[in-house]
Amino acid sequence: MAAGAASTFAANDLKGRYATALYELAEEERVLNEVVSEVENLLKIINESELLREVLNNPSFDTAQSREIIVSTLKQAGFSQLLQNFVGVIANNRRLASLKSILLAFFALVDFRRGVSTAEVTTAHPLTDKQRAQLKDRLAQIGYNKVNIQERIDAKLLGGFVIRIGAQLYDASLKSRLNRLHNVMKGAA
């Protein structure tokens, strides 16, 4: 799954409705895995192409012009007709500024339907492969067998980690421990 995928899925907002439509169409045509791969590639292209980001985020572009640019880009890159048509509908409805969030909502829906949880892990330093494997094992022990780890670095933590998975928050950061110790010491004075 793409990095940055949302951890929860909301079907009732704009991006959720579009994501659901894409998911159901891909599932109906039995090409869900292919569409997941294409959406991941499309997100990479959006992140790497300044022109594409300009088309997506500039409302001064004419609807037909922006649709032509994005659909021809997808066609040249070899994307399926299904994804070309989907993005064309988004362009026709003047929702290109929401395309990236729609694609991320699609990943959240795929994870939700497959029973995969997303663990947002914040650390002071990047995790090693060994630490990542240990973290997945530990999460499996507490009931999260299918989990994607979304990593973020925050040097303010000093050490340790903070994990948010669903509604649960596990804070084992050095910063929090020092804050708790500071508060205990203030109370003793």
SULFENZI-V391306 format. One record per helix or strand of 2 or more residues. SS is the DSSP state (~ for helix, > for strand). FROM is the first residue (numbers start at 1). LEN is the number of residues. If there is no record, write none. Layout:
# SULFENZI-V391306
SS_FROM_LEN + SS_FROM_LEN
This chain:
# SULFENZI-V391306
~_14_15 + ~_32_17 + ~_50_8 + ~_63_14 + ~_81_12 + ~_96_19 + >_117_7 + ~_129_13 + >_147_7 + ~_155_3 + >_161_5 + >_168_4 + ~_174_15
